[in-house]
Amino acid sequence: MPRVINDDCIACGSCQAECPVDAISEGDTKYNIDPETCIDCGACEEVCPVEAIHPAE
């Protein structure tokens, strides 16, 4: 199950730097995770300072 970034994202970029498959990109107000590319490794979730990244439902 891929990860998603909710509206708590502060667009710091920490998650993008950690993604081993470049599934994270900068959006207008927050970062986004491409569900087709995400391998659900959890590296992004571990570094998010505001806990804005969660498994998709």
N, C-alpha and C positions, 0 to 999 in steps of 0.2 A: 504494500500500500504506500503510495507516495506521500510526501509531506506537503503541507500547505502553510502559507504565511498569512496570519490574520491582520486585522487593522491596528493591532498594537505595535506593529513594525515601525521603528524609528528611522529606517533607511540608513543604517550605519555601515552596511556592506560587509559585516563580519561573516555572515553566512555565505556570501558569494565566494569569498576567498577560500573557504573550507570545502566547497563542493568539488568532489573528485571528477565529476562528469559534466561540469559546467551547465547544470540544469537551472541555475538561478540567474535571473536578470533583473535589472533595475526598471521599475515601473514609474508611473507618474508620482505616486505618493508613497509607495512601498515596493519592496522587492517581490518577485513572483517566482514560483517554482514550476517548471514545465513537467507535468505529470508523465509525459511520454519518455522523458529522459531520466527522471529521478529514479535512483536505484534503492531508495529507502535505507540508506546507510546510517542516517541520524547525525552525521557530522555537523550539519548546519544547526540542528536543534541544540546541540551541546554548547555551541558558542554564542547563541543568541542572548544578548544581555537583558532583554525584556520578555523572554519566553513567548515569543510570537509565533513560533513554529511548532506545528503539531501534526500527527498522522492524519491523513485525509479520512473522512468518514464515508 
